[in-house]
Amino acid sequence: MNQSLLDVDGQILLISQFTLFASTKNGNRPSYIRSAHPDVAIPLYEAFHKCLEKLLDKQISTGEFGADMKVSLCNDGPVTINIDSKTRE
């Protein structure tokens, strides 16, 4: 946990997932109304992809934006942490 992705020559799989922005405050079903529409989200996703490739000086694998994908992974480490950038929790 003391090394960065660069330190370990790690890899990234960049997948868009609007469902992470779901609001579960009301009712039984999540709302995605605050998620960006594709005309906004796709350019942001593509710009982030290019930025990662430039910063890491390597190709970054991606999924297909908006597609129904089956993604599996094996976390190599003791923890998975979700960070709320607004509350820093």
C-alpha atoms as an extended CHARMM CRD file, in Angstrom:
* protein
*
        89  EXT
         1         1  MET       CA              0.0000000000        0.0000000000        0.0000000000  PROA      1               0.0000000000
         2         2  ASN       CA              3.0370000000        2.2630000000        0.1040000000  PROA      2               0.0000000000
         3         3  GLN       CA              3.7410000000        2.0900000000       -3.6250000000  PROA      3               0.0000000000
         4         4  SER       CA              2.0500000000        3.8200000000       -6.5190000000  PROA      4               0.0000000000
         5         5  LEU       CA              0.8960000000        2.3390000000       -9.7810000000  PROA      5               0.0000000000
         6         6  LEU       CA              4.0970000000        3.6700000000      -11.3410000000  PROA      6               0.0000000000
         7         7  ASP       CA              6.2570000000        2.0740000000       -8.6260000000  PROA      7               0.0000000000
         8         8  VAL       CA              4.8990000000       -1.4010000000       -9.3510000000  PROA      8               0.0000000000
         9         9  ASP       CA              4.4880000000       -0.9340000000      -13.1190000000  PROA      9               0.0000000000
        10        10  GLY       CA              0.7780000000       -1.6130000000      -12.6180000000  PROA      10              0.0000000000
        11        11  GLN       CA             -2.0100000000       -1.5830000000      -15.1630000000  PROA      11              0.0000000000
        12        12  ILE       CA             -5.3710000000        0.1620000000      -15.4130000000  PROA      12              0.0000000000
        13        13  LEU       CA             -8.6180000000       -1.0480000000      -16.9370000000  PROA      13              0.0000000000
        14        14  LEU       CA            -10.7030000000        2.1000000000      -17.5160000000  PROA      14              0.0000000000
        15        15  ILE       CA            -14.4280000000        1.3470000000      -17.5010000000  PROA      15              0.0000000000
        16        16  SER       CA            -17.2390000000        3.9080000000      -17.5750000000  PROA      16              0.0000000000
        17        17  GLN       CA            -19.8990000000        3.1680000000      -14.9850000000  PROA      17              0.0000000000
        18        18  PHE       CA            -22.6300000000        5.7750000000      -14.5580000000  PROA      18              0.0000000000
        19        19  THR       CA            -24.3430000000        3.6050000000      -11.9300000000  PROA      19              0.0000000000
        20        20  LEU       CA            -21.6730000000        4.6160000000       -9.3990000000  PROA      20              0.0000000000
        21        21  PHE       CA            -23.3200000000        8.0540000000       -9.3680000000  PROA      21              0.0000000000
        22        22  ALA       CA            -26.7080000000        6.6600000000       -8.2970000000  PROA      22              0.0000000000
        23        23  SER       CA            -28.7590000000        8.4600000000       -5.7070000000  PROA      23              0.0000000000
        24        24  THR       CA            -30.4610000000        6.1420000000       -3.2270000000  PROA      24              0.0000000000
        25        25  LYS       CA            -32.0230000000        8.8220000000       -1.0310000000  PROA      25              0.0000000000
        26        26  ASN       CA            -35.6590000000        8.2240000000       -2.0210000000  PROA      26              0.0000000000
        27        27  GLY       CA            -37.7530000000        5.1850000000       -2.8510000000  PROA      27              0.0000000000
        28        28  ASN       CA            -36.8030000000        1.6260000000       -3.6640000000  PROA      28              0.0000000000
        29        29  ARG       CA            -35.0100000000        2.2930000000       -6.9570000000  PROA      29              0.0000000000
        30        30  PRO       CA            -31.8080000000        4.2600000000       -7.4950000000  PROA      30              0.0000000000
        31        31  SER       CA            -31.9740000000        7.4650000000       -9.5280000000  PROA      31              0.0000000000
        32        32  TYR       CA            -29.3450000000        8.2610000000      -12.1440000000  PROA      32              0.0000000000
        33        33  ILE       CA            -30.7130000000       11.6880000000      -13.0370000000  PROA      33              0.0000000000
        34        34  ARG       CA            -27.5320000000       13.4290000000      -11.8500000000  PROA      34              0.0000000000
        35        35  SER       CA            -25.2960000000       11.3020000000      -14.1020000000  PROA      35              0.0000000000
        36        36  ALA       CA            -23.8930000000       13.1140000000      -17.1270000000  PROA      36              0.0000000000
        37        37  HSD       CA            -25.6100000000       12.5980000000      -20.4690000000  PROA      37              0.0000000000
        38        38  PRO       CA            -23.5260000000       10.8270000000      -23.1240000000  PROA      38              0.0000000000
        39        39  ASP       CA            -22.8380000000       14.0730000000      -25.0270000000  PROA      39              0.0000000000
        40        40  VAL       CA            -21.0190000000       15.3250000000      -21.9180000000  PROA      40              0.0000000000
        41        41  ALA       CA            -19.7850000000       12.0430000000      -20.4600000000  PROA      41              0.0000000000
        42        42  ILE       CA            -18.1390000000       10.5670000000      -23.5730000000  PROA      42              0.0000000000
        43        43  PRO       CA            -15.7490000000       13.5030000000      -24.1750000000  PROA      43              0.0000000000
        44        44  LEU       CA            -14.8470000000       13.5010000000      -20.4560000000  PROA      44              0.0000000000
        45        45  TYR       CA            -14.1950000000        9.7570000000      -20.5420000000  PROA      45              0.0000000000
        46        46  GLU       CA            -12.0760000000       10.0410000000      -23.6860000000  PROA      46              0.0000000000
        47        47  ALA       CA            -10.0950000000       12.9960000000      -22.2920000000  PROA      47              0.0000000000
        48        48  PHE       CA             -9.4300000000       11.0920000000      -19.0620000000  PROA      48              0.0000000000
        49        49  HSD       CA             -8.2670000000        8.0810000000      -21.0860000000  PROA      49              0.0000000000
        50        50  LYS       CA             -5.8230000000       10.2240000000      -23.0860000000  PROA      50              0.0000000000
        51        51  CYS       CA             -4.5940000000       11.9240000000      -19.9150000000  PROA      51              0.0000000000
        52        52  LEU       CA             -3.8580000000        8.5810000000      -18.2330000000  PROA      52              0.0000000000
        53        53  GLU       CA             -1.9700000000        7.3120000000      -21.2670000000  PROA      53              0.0000000000
        54        54  LYS       CA              0.1190000000       10.4670000000      -21.3920000000  PROA      54              0.0000000000
        55        55  LEU       CA              0.8710000000       10.5200000000      -17.6590000000  PROA      55              0.0000000000
        56        56  LEU       CA              1.7490000000        6.8330000000      -17.4760000000  PROA      56              0.0000000000
        57        57  ASP       CA              3.3710000000        6.6550000000      -20.9110000000  PROA      57              0.0000000000
        58        58  LYS       CA              1.5820000000        3.3810000000      -21.7030000000  PROA      58              0.0000000000
        59        59  GLN       CA             -1.6000000000        2.1480000000      -23.3210000000  PROA      59              0.0000000000
        60        60  ILE       CA             -4.6160000000        2.0110000000      -21.0240000000  PROA      60              0.0000000000
        61        61  SER       CA             -7.2040000000       -0.6820000000      -21.7250000000  PROA      61              0.0000000000
        62        62  THR       CA            -10.8120000000        0.4640000000      -21.8440000000  PROA      62              0.0000000000
        63        63  GLY       CA            -14.2670000000       -0.9470000000      -22.0260000000  PROA      63              0.0000000000
        64        64  GLU       CA            -16.8860000000        0.1820000000      -24.5160000000  PROA      64              0.0000000000
        65        65  PHE       CA            -18.6980000000        3.3210000000      -23.3380000000  PROA      65              0.0000000000
        66        66  GLY       CA            -22.3540000000        2.6160000000      -22.5850000000  PROA      66              0.0000000000
        67        67  ALA       CA            -22.1120000000       -1.1000000000      -23.3260000000  PROA      67              0.0000000000
        68        68  ASP       CA            -23.4130000000       -3.8950000000      -21.1280000000  PROA      68              0.0000000000
        69        69  MET       CA            -20.1100000000       -5.5040000000      -20.1620000000  PROA      69              0.0000000000
        70        70  LYS       CA            -19.1710000000       -8.3560000000      -17.9220000000  PROA      70              0.0000000000
        71        71  VAL       CA            -15.9930000000       -7.3630000000      -16.0900000000  PROA      71              0.0000000000
        72        72  SER       CA            -14.1800000000       -9.5290000000      -13.5920000000  PROA      72              0.0000000000
        73        73  LEU       CA            -11.0580000000       -8.8150000000      -11.6350000000  PROA      73              0.0000000000
        74        74  CYS       CA             -8.9220000000      -10.0730000000       -8.8710000000  PROA      74              0.0000000000
        75        75  ASN       CA             -7.8920000000       -7.3880000000       -6.4010000000  PROA      75              0.0000000000
        76        76  ASP       CA             -4.2900000000       -7.9070000000       -5.3750000000  PROA      76              0.0000000000
        77        77  GLY       CA             -4.2640000000       -6.3950000000       -1.9430000000  PROA      77              0.0000000000
        78        78  PRO       CA             -5.8220000000       -6.3270000000        1.4640000000  PROA      78              0.0000000000
        79        79  VAL       CA             -8.3910000000       -3.5870000000        0.9140000000  PROA      79              0.0000000000
        80        80  THR       CA            -10.7190000000       -1.8220000000       -1.4950000000  PROA      80              0.0000000000
        81        81  ILE       CA            -11.4530000000        1.8020000000       -0.5850000000  PROA      81              0.0000000000
        82        82  ASN       CA            -14.2460000000        4.0240000000       -1.8900000000  PROA      82              0.0000000000
        83        83  ILE       CA            -13.4660000000        7.7190000000       -1.4430000000  PROA      83              0.0000000000
        84        84  ASP       CA            -16.1570000000       10.4170000000       -1.4190000000  PROA      84              0.0000000000
        85        85  SER       CA            -14.3190000000       13.4260000000       -2.8310000000  PROA      85              0.0000000000
        86        86  LYS       CA            -16.8370000000       15.8780000000       -1.3560000000  PROA      86              0.0000000000
        87        87  THR       CA            -16.7490000000       14.6720000000        2.2380000000  PROA      87              0.0000000000
        88        88  ARG       CA            -13.2450000000       13.1690000000        2.1300000000  PROA      88              0.0000000000
        89        89  GLU       CA            -14.5960000000       10.0030000000        3.7600000000  PROA      89              0.0000000000
